[in-house]
């Protein structure tokens, strides 16, 4: 199985267009080492020829252009076979409308996500005006075969308010995916949004050969400290990385072969390559994901 990190930043990217936090300033003025990043998305493939996107960020055009394996085949052919969605967030779905020239889009999404795309954001009806859209319902706990690759979605804890009020509070609002290479049995987990590493979530991570996980903030109150927002990471449905009870503390005790932080917010100091926080992550043997990172599982 092959995994390509297309975008490693949280919503807004890095630097965020309207942000003057230390990290964003460093990218713009070069005062400290920091690499720009686009918004969160990955691509997975069993063979390097057939690919599935997991989330379609607003930066999808640039991400596809920067990935030779996803370039057109012939005049208008594409190696893309579909798009899996972890939720209905704008940051993860706005790129769907940029795929309209492809002759059709096949979506894998939960019923809750589809409901929001239809009745909330209206993205799905908009896309359907331009091209055919087919849908595979993602049911958490059920295995779906993609041919050489399978996936099983699982619910990710989230206290995030559903601003569209369409998905309810039940299963499927936010999910992670566990991909399995059906030939080797090796597994990769993609979990870009999670509020708590509960016993149920840790069970889903057990035995994974690769984990790509939410690295939104270092401190739970990071945005509050910087005067940029009134909400904590927890309020926004994410688990902070640093300190006691942070994801780094919990994950390094699991003895997983490889852990990569993705969906990293522009305010997180781990994006500054000379920061103490970055050094702490790397000392723990964990990778700070970057756009273009290619992984073989």
Phi, psi and omega in degrees: 000139178244140179231132177237125174280110179278316178221135187245357181265161174283185181304135182100340179072187182219112002283153174281139191303328185249020186245136178243028178295166182307319181293314181295321177297321182297321178295319185287319185258355177071017184289335177219152182291121180202136185254130178301151180219146175265177189280151195308124175187152172227169171231141180232150182208143175277341190218002182081000181243321177254128186231146172238133173278145170244104188077148181235096186283166176298345181264016190299325181299312179296319182296318178294320180295329181274003183237098183306325181295343181254009179289162182302151175250115185072210184289311183221015179283162180215144175281355180285129181253346180169177181230126174260136181247136176273338181190188183253015181302143178305319181298338183253355186230344185299331180292347179302322183290341178278354178263008188295336182282354188280004178089000180145152180234131175255117183258138169248115184205155176287164178298324180295318179294315180299320180299318179292321180294332180271306189264345182257282183285334182076011182295322183292312176300325178297312180298322182293342175287341184254330184201161177294142176234121175251160190220130169252122180286127176270119179249113180308132180094348181259136180275133177242131182267131178249002182089092184085349182212139175231162175222153172226122178276154175217149182291137176252128179304134177209132175257010184295134178291133175278100186294341180263348175062032184247336189265353179069195182246012183272200183294147171095359179295313177224130180229159166251167179234135171251113180264140179231129172286114187288346177276319184257340183081000180285149189230147175230139179245133175244119185219076185281351179217115179208137183269332182206142177269078181286171178301323180294319179292316180299327176297321180291332181277339187302132176079002179290143178274340178212135175233121172252117193224155178313120176233036191309299182233163175273312176258146177299321182260030185304312182291328177293314179302322182276356181072025184260343181197165179261353184261147173273170175301317180301318178301328183269004177088023182232156177254129180292161184273311193271165173079174178301131181083354176286167185297326180297318179299317183284315188290324182292346177276354184272345179060043175279145183301319181211131178236132181231127175277130175230181182051052183267126181288152182300338181276348185287122183294349177292346176283344175272114191293344179254013184278156176297324180294320177297317179298322180294319178297313182291326177297329179281358179082018181255144183261137170271112185297153177220158179300135179091356179297124180249135185227140175244130184246000000 
